[in-house]
Amino acid sequence: MAEIRPAQRRVAVSVLFFVAGLCFASWASRIPDIGLKLGLSEGELGKLLLALPVGSMLALPVAGWLVHTYGSRVVVLVATCLYAGFLPLLGWAPGFWSLAGSLVLFGFAGNLLNISVNTQAIGVQAAYGKPIMASFHGLWSLAGFLGGALGTLLIRWHQTPLWHFLLVLGVGLVLTVLAHRRTLPQDAGAEAGGPSLRRPEPYLLRIGLIAFCGMLCEGCMFDWSGVYFQRVVRPDATLVTAGYVACMSTMALGRFISDLFTHRYGTNRMLQLSSLLITAGLLLAVAWPAFIPAVLGFLLVGFGIASVTPLAYSAAGQATTVSPGVALAMVSTIGYLGFLLGPPLIGLVAEVSSLRVSFALVAGLGAAIGILAALPAPARQAKQVA
């Protein structure tokens, strides 16, 4: 069998990122539709979305151990199939509790996939010897853009979420089978420390807090951008997903070009720029909730959140005291709290105030990214963060 080149590994891992993004975007694009079908208020929808972090947090104690013990290649195959396989359950669920249970399973598989596929990406990046992590996440965002566009099209064609999700399941399984045999058989840094329940070192804790703020902003745009347009901006029904698609398009574009800027200007400056764009975009959409300003605001937010998660995961993979899979699990424990707990909390805040107030609070957390990036790093880790 011919030797598999690094470029082929990169394509294979990129395909898996694409599948992951397509599955999540398919769910996110139908949240307003499913919420209306089940007759859920903003508060009820926020409570329902708590099921995702429950599933994700259930996966965290075992994800790093599974990757460290069996290797990310095995875990990523199983996790991708489960993630796509649980998706139709979300479209089938006839009520609140059945959907909540399905979201727990979906969240569990999603975090297994998140940690294993990013471990693969760290290994491929190590073979390249230069920043390429953002390009992987760019494929995830491109899938988000295409998934949102597909959702808009299928809504216009009056297709149910179940048929939508079954279509995505078929596409996801085919792509996974084609990509898997070219994934990395051995993880970079596998010889480093194994799973541990100890508190993260200051370096990983700081990266985790940056990931928390960035992923909360990202989760807000995935889960609430469509609802914000539906209930605050109030465009024509066929344009409800315009904000979501706008954000996903600039997020994808930003991730394809951010590696170049990161290499030139450094991680801290990129994080500070990202913080500025997130804050400005959200405040524009809050202060002027008409269609065009809101779309422009969401475009800025997409550019802003493009680099935060890739930079955080890449930095986690540089930790020397634990293996990449375990470091990613530590950072994901903190970051995913933002990604998955943030959207339900937005719904709860909106229930007692308004969605505009909720989005203004998220803008404040976007600003916190720049503050955390400006803090001095521990001396022994300055090279990894700068």
Disulfide bonds with the S-S distance in Angstrom:
none
